[in-house]
Amino acid sequence: MSPYIDTHLHTSFSADSDTAPRLQIERAIALKMPVLTITDHQDFDGPPDVMDFTFDTASYFETLLQWKQHFQGRIELRIGVELGLQTEIPTDLSAYASAWPFDFIIGSTHFCDGMDPYDRKFFEGRTEEEAYRSYLEQELKNLTAYDCFDVAGHLDYVVRYGPHKNTFYRYQEYQDLFDSILKSLIERGKGIECNTAGFKAGLGHPHPREEILKRYRELGGEILTLGSDAHTPEYLAYQFDQTGDLLKACGFRYYTVFQNRKPEFLPL
């Protein structure tokens, strides 16, 4: 069976990565991936005290199309984006998404209450549960406000940075929000991703954790992508074999890759 395809990774087009696109592609070839989808950060109108997570889209396509041609016959390179979702910002995200020929768009929530949960200030003055709930409420708002994405990225991203991470975190405490998110996505033909950066962060679980993946499947969810969220080559396809078994245990038999914004289902 072919190695699992990674559909969430970053290069030097993302503010938090110094990795040249070529290095990620060469690592994927070494792992014998038939396809690789690069998805750099595009977070318009971020908080003023956060680094600029935007890139020049024309340069992005020009560069990646050159590498696509260079590596033709060795790997198929697809061009995606991790689009930061925010309500009440001046940028028209839907217009942006439709203006460029992306193969795949991840819709992610990185900012809440004017902060990134990566910043310790996000958790000051409230309990961990209050902070997690605030983030998930914002995520629900974002994911229902927009239709310009294919899958929802790292649904419980906030847990990665909590004071106690996932020590006291349980799906059941936030089931109302997660079920609303999952039902809305399924009704609109959207998917979710299984993001293995949770393992890298020491959580022992992917984003979202297994109970949420199972619930998504129980509700009829079928579109599920695999992403490492790798910012450096050594984390490309991180823990994918283990995650494949985990997803089978959650009731999945297929995972999804996108081309021209259309899903393709591949066996786990």
Number of C-alpha atoms within 10 A of each C-alpha: 5 11 15 23 25 25 31 30 28 29 24 16 22 21 16 15 16 13 17 15 19 17 13 23 26 15 17 22 17 9 15 15 19 17 19 23 24 25 26 29 26 22 22 19 15 20 15 9 8 12 10 17 18 18 17 9 14 9 11 13 16 11 13 17 15 11 16 19 12 13 16 11 9 15 19 17 22 21 23 27 24 26 27 22 27 26 15 10 11 9 12 11 21 12 10 12 17 10 9 12 12 18 21 27 25 27 27 24 28 23 22 19 12 13 18 19 22 16 12 12 10 22 19 11 9 10 12 19 16 12 21 22 16 14 25 22 17 20 26 20 16 20 24 15 13 14 16 19 23 24 23 26 28 25 26 21 23 25 25 20 17 22 13 11 15 17 10 8 15 12 16 11 11 15 14 10 16 22 16 13 22 25 15 15 23 18 10 11 13 21 22 27 27 28 30 30 25 22 17 17 14 12 17 12 19 27 25 21 21 17 14 21 23 18 18 25 19 12 12 13 21 20 24 24 27 22 27 26 26 25 21 19 21 10 17 26 28 20 15 20 12 10 20 20 13 16 20 14 12 18 14 20 15 17 23 21 24 21 14 13 15 11 18 13 15 13 12 18
